[in-house]
């Protein structure tokens, strides 16, 4: 992987572009647009997070994978990010006795990377501010978008001054609760859905061991799968882990039933016994940190003529269980960049092709994310499922041209998500036909299994 | 059917209730609430439609069926409405040569009723204003609902005065584009979707014949099914018919391709040849009347604590193809009325039971409405489908305890929609097994068919 900023040629400026949202995708998008020679005005609702922010490594973590890296390389910032990323080579499952099982994510050398959202956002804001064509404005709350007049009603949250800002071309990258999308939602024939899981999540911390060391395996994404709920942990640079408990809002084991510090400690001691001793702040964090909800947002169209385009979570927020939310948003930038190269200043065409190309793939990714939730919280604790994963990786090794596991297609390739999902479903059907003949790993070599497999493979292109 | 206003007992007033929306469901709901002894303040965005409105019979028509009648009876207004309703005993299909096929909706005496939306709304506003407990306020636009403070920001559209109105209990019956629901949509864990068909509709008119007579069969709902599109017509009291063209927005035959009066006339002459001569205003109406979109809206929860409840289209807008939109909204009032009887002033419980009881049924109705669109525009023109309908009505006659056609369950019963839909799907599966043995109506009597049928019926309770 090498950074290739030179691949973007500078072209004539064709008027101002307005980017709403200075999160990860908003920053990356602004960089791409500026590298195409456009003047970009970037509005961000929050204050500049590079001021007084939370301590590095305490904010929520993200898993960067190939699609994300590719998008970062496109503007030449991948190497800088890699310096603060921690490779996770596989899933480390923790059972209720503290027993561990490791399952690699892909082939040797293939990893996903734990990065701090805040750290990455700060780094990208630095780059954005250094970019000549971009002006960043913080503390700018978008109160309303007037699509007919092409005007924004902006509130400066520091001065409490309101002003009207006209726009020529508006990019809505203002996240799952997008103000830009709100305006589109009120237009005729705009399809929209927001769908919540009956689960919330809570962020907690595994402390660093003595000397800033990692108390559990550093280079893994840790999972405590428990059927109806689970906890995960991603490593931070300072030796701590950022844990996330995904937990039902109601029911026998749920946020509703854990009401006192004693109940929380008893529960963790029972179901996450190896983690509890590493979480000295548990009782405080559990009640002080917010319980956040998990939403999938779908909408269409993403473009309003050649005036407005939604990207990232504003267009397609997904639940976090495949680690693809940020990666999908970054890939939006890669795709848009390709269209900018192809169609220059023909914004109408660029917007239309973008939404047509991208929508089936982000819909597939939304389905995949919900599917992986079931897999992570439930199926990864099932010995038959783990056996199936082992068999699948043998198939992939034996037929490398014909079989890439679904997880690898999503995580370690740039195959469109919809194709990955269709392939994955076809592969799952083959596994369902094969697994009744397999009771243990060695059965894979049995002639009848090999013959069955050869038949299945003969049908695959 | 008799009106039974006496079945509602007057109970002590427990504070003001606020009803947002003075459409059909808002009026009916207000009547029910007032009959329970509550003080009701009803806000309506539009001016009083009883002033200068469109001429009776020219506005959009609705099909009242059993669920709607039952709800009207509950407040004693069914007989008054019946006087201005026209019975439609079945579907009259018009083929491309003008040939007619009639298909009864149910058993003899079972009909649905064409009523004018505006006429019905006016009649109900009269009743609402006569009701001592209800205050109606017109020209009141709800700008914002503050759920935390329990306050409405209302704009008087005549005086342009804004004022803040506190509420104790707010009923959002303000339709598919509900302002009350907009506020709920911004709360955490509120599931919501708005989904448009790729079809729009346009209202047109078949003129009355000489002497105010009906130019085509008065007591039928007329359908011109044409595969990818259709026109329907409902009778008015003045001899005219209100037609609705359901038509794709884009494609070979679509709103996009009919751009000139000549194109419209040529198209209607070719595909609706018997209707064209009866539509002298076609060219004007086609370009002056709006093209309206078709949306399905689903959301949940409908209640916010014991403060806010959504009903009618605000909670569950559906496409119009089963003629159940108004009927479903009216049935909401029937169900709420039952809960008011059961639980008195326990609003929290009333709201919670209401949404739990009602949501699966309105979801089923939304599915049924889309399903019936496919049936009406496409399948009713298929001879095999018409044969299946005839066979089904024979089965229903032979096994009246075991088989009520789906349409009758929806239209002529008060069976919960979800049960009707499940029954209908089970019945369709039986028909799929039976029809391969039937080539013509007489085959129904063949011993093998009767034996097969007897076997199927043995499995049904």
HADDOCK unambig.tbl for C-alpha pairs under 7 A between the chains (distance, minus, plus):
assign (segid A and resid 189 and name CA) (segid B and resid 196 and name CA) 5.55 0.50 0.50
assign (segid A and resid 189 and name CA) (segid B and resid 293 and name CA) 6.79 0.50 0.50
assign (segid A and resid 191 and name CA) (segid B and resid 194 and name CA) 5.52 0.50 0.50
assign (segid A and resid 191 and name CA) (segid B and resid 195 and name CA) 4.81 0.50 0.50
assign (segid A and resid 191 and name CA) (segid B and resid 196 and name CA) 6.09 0.50 0.50
assign (segid A and resid 192 and name CA) (segid B and resid 193 and name CA) 5.45 0.50 0.50
assign (segid A and resid 192 and name CA) (segid B and resid 194 and name CA) 5.26 0.50 0.50
assign (segid A and resid 192 and name CA) (segid B and resid 195 and name CA) 6.53 0.50 0.50
assign (segid A and resid 193 and name CA) (segid B and resid 192 and name CA) 5.44 0.50 0.50
assign (segid A and resid 193 and name CA) (segid B and resid 193 and name CA) 3.94 0.50 0.50
assign (segid A and resid 193 and name CA) (segid B and resid 194 and name CA) 6.33 0.50 0.50
assign (segid A and resid 194 and name CA) (segid B and resid 191 and name CA) 5.52 0.50 0.50
assign (segid A and resid 194 and name CA) (segid B and resid 192 and name CA) 5.25 0.50 0.50
assign (segid A and resid 194 and name CA) (segid B and resid 193 and name CA) 6.34 0.50 0.50
assign (segid A and resid 195 and name CA) (segid B and resid 191 and name CA) 4.80 0.50 0.50
assign (segid A and resid 195 and name CA) (segid B and resid 192 and name CA) 6.51 0.50 0.50
assign (segid A and resid 196 and name CA) (segid B and resid 189 and name CA) 5.56 0.50 0.50
assign (segid A and resid 196 and name CA) (segid B and resid 191 and name CA) 6.10 0.50 0.50
assign (segid A and resid 293 and name CA) (segid B and resid 189 and name CA) 6.78 0.50 0.50
